[in-house]
């Protein structure tokens, strides 16, 4: 910054001179060996308008050159990076961090009040050890559940890419591969993320990136405790094969007394049962979406009783978090249940009348040639007549049916008085008498004398 040594002597004592910048891991780059240029009082701070030392460097191959934008005093007051103005602890915008910590830091915006406020903050920073932020941020609670869920745990080097080449968009870039800018189509110009103001980002107002993250935080799932107060068990999934029982106990014992820890190696999960419901609720609140053991992010849920498991099976298209899934188009729907038969209607397969007696038919096979048909059991000897093979008996004059010996019993009408008595149904037979078909005296080949018959 071109300024004479004798001009503005009073304000020159507040100019900032530093030996190293305050940067986040993303802006610094993945290369541990980096070359920086240092320009003393190179530019004015974009927040407090005081000259400060500007650092410029390239974070990596095919990345754009970056430089510090605000002075170190403004960076320490908000605990942010001098280049991207994101929080150094969580990697989030200032508006998101202040919302999560419920911090309302009213930084003056007028020139006179801003200079007075900055001098007081510098005095407070010089009296501190420099490891913790100052002002309202230093008095805020240690952490927030929302910030831990949204925090970026790894550097995002994609943010250091070059800007889009405006000549390539117009079709006039002649550098080809040597062009230091990106040859890509720009995003939608109406996208609010493309319109960001560095002062709005620093003061935490009207930040489109912060609004997007806050909407994402409001839509994130929550772990609500079950209504059944008797449930004191937590489910921990995604253990892997290296996490042991002692490592799980070392994390959960801080919330209260633990009754049992059951690890299911086949499912790679564990069930932790606490002695009290209060300890289980505290463990669920402090561990949901935040539990990391041996570098693995574990899934924490409430255990379910047997009745709750049955209700979960009855849910149609509803997940455990309460989100209803839309049906997949093109798949057939559920089949309707079969009609239930009435109890009063009996199974009438032959459409018989209610008063008609069923005709019982006993069909027999025709006798083979040369084999006589034996008489049915219980037939009087007076009506038996042996005929030559292959001849049928002639009808008798007294109207009685003459039986002949052959293979299988003949056909009888149920109204015939000469027909043998039909055996009772199987359900009406006395127990203990007939156990097998061969013991039935009314079947072929059975002897009634052996089974207590006449």
C-alpha positions, 0 to 999 in steps of 0.5 A: 500500500503506497503510503508516506512514512510521515502521513497519518501518524496517529492511525499508523500505530494501529496498523497490523503487522504479523509474521504468519496468517490465521488460516483453516486447513482447507485454505492452506492446502494439502501440500505441507511445503508451501511458499507464501509471499508476504506484503507488509501493510499490503491492503486494507481489512475489508471489515475494519478498513485498517492496513494489515499484512497480506499473505498470498500463496497457491494451495495446490496444483491446478488451484487458484492463488489465495490471499488473506482478506481480513486482518488478524484482529477481526479474525480473532474476534470471530474465530474465523479464517482470514481468507474464507471467513469460516469458523476454525473449529467447525468449518461453518459460516458465522451465522450458522455457528452463532445460531447454534451457540445462541450467540448475538454479537453486536459488532458496531458498523460505524467507523468511530464505534468500530475503531473503539470496539476494535481497540478494546478487543485488541486489549482483551486479546493481548491479555488472554492466552490466545487459545480461546476466542474473546468477546461474546463468543468466548462466553458461549457454551462449549458445543452444540448438537446442531453444530456437531452434526453439520461440522465438516470433519475433513478439508474440502479442497474443491473450494480452492479450484480456479474460477470459470474462464469468462473468455471460454464461456464466450468462445474466445479463450485461446490458451487451451490447456495453459489457461489457469481458469476452469473451462466449465459452464457456469451455474445458474446466475439466479442461484443465491449462492453466487451472490455473497457479500463478505461483510454480510458473511462476517456479521452473520446476516443475509448469508445464502450459504448459512440459510442453506445449512440451517434448512438442512439442519431443520430437516435432519432426523432426531432421536425422540425417546419412546413413550414406554418409560420402561425402555432403558436400552440403546442400540449401537450399530456399525461396530465393525470387527475391531470395537470391543466391549471395553471401548463401548463401556468407556464411552457410555459409563459417563452417562450413568450406571450400565447393567449389561452390554450385549455385543452381537458379532454377527450383526456388528451391533450392541445393546447397552442397558442402563439402570435408569431411564434418565441415564439412557436419555442422556446417552441417546442425546449426547451420542446420536449422530456424534458417536465416533469410536476408532474412527468409525461413526456409529449409529445410535437408536433406542431399543424396542420392546416386543410389542413395539416390534409388532407394531413396526411390522404392521406399518405400511411404507413407514420407516423407523424415522417416521418418513412415509415412502411413496409406492413404486410405480408399475408394481402390482398392489396388494391382493384382496383377502379371500372371502370368508365362508359363512358358518351357516352354509355347509359345503354342498359340493354335489348340489343335493337337496336338504332332505335327500338321502345320499346314495352310497355306492360301493364300486368294485373292479371287474373280476379278471378271467378265471378268478371267482368273485368271493361273497361279501362278509355276512352273506348267508350260505343259502343264497351262495351259488358257485358259477363257472368262470366268466358267467353271471348269475341269473335273476332269482324268482323271489327277487333276491339278488344272487351273489357270485364269487369274483374279484371285488365286491359288487355294486349295491343300492343303499335301499336294497334289503339284501345289501350288507350294513354299511360301516359307520363313519370313522368319526363315529366308530368306538375308539380302540376297535379299528386302528388300520383298514385291514382290521375293518370287518366290512372290508375285503380280506378281513375276518370278523371272527378275529376282531370280535365280529359275529 
